[in-house]
Amino acid sequence: MSDLKKASRRKMSFGATVKAVLWGFFGVRKKKDYESDAAGLNPIHVVIAGVIGAIIFIVILITIVKLVVAS
């Protein structure tokens, strides 16, 4: 069985994945928590949460710019 198939069967919840991705966007993570996440997160969930997080971040930035420029 390939490593990707094994990794995609990991059991951590999507909520835990979102939390880890948000900490990643912020750039602060304890080594113990990082190692725990690396061992248990489903990589497919990480990609999905990362894309959703990036889209939300871009929408927030565009909204802030529009509000500032409109003033």
Contacts in CASP RR format, 6 or more apart in sequence:
PFRMAT RR
TARGET T0000
AUTHOR 0000-0000-0000
METHOD contacts of the structure
MODEL  1
MSDLKKASRRKMSFGATVKAVLWGFFGVRKKKDYESDAAGLNPIHVVIAG
VIGAIIFIVILITIVKLVVAS
4 43 0 8 1.000
7 42 0 8 1.000
7 43 0 8 1.000
8 42 0 8 1.000
8 43 0 8 1.000
8 44 0 8 1.000
9 42 0 8 1.000
10 40 0 8 1.000
10 41 0 8 1.000
10 42 0 8 1.000
11 40 0 8 1.000
11 42 0 8 1.000
12 37 0 8 1.000
12 40 0 8 1.000
12 41 0 8 1.000
12 42 0 8 1.000
12 45 0 8 1.000
14 45 0 8 1.000
14 48 0 8 1.000
14 49 0 8 1.000
16 37 0 8 1.000
16 41 0 8 1.000
17 41 0 8 1.000
17 42 0 8 1.000
17 45 0 8 1.000
17 46 0 8 1.000
17 49 0 8 1.000
18 49 0 8 1.000
20 29 0 8 1.000
20 33 0 8 1.000
20 37 0 8 1.000
20 41 0 8 1.000
20 46 0 8 1.000
20 49 0 8 1.000
21 46 0 8 1.000
21 49 0 8 1.000
21 50 0 8 1.000
21 53 0 8 1.000
22 53 0 8 1.000
23 29 0 8 1.000
23 33 0 8 1.000
25 53 0 8 1.000
25 57 0 8 1.000
29 37 0 8 1.000
END
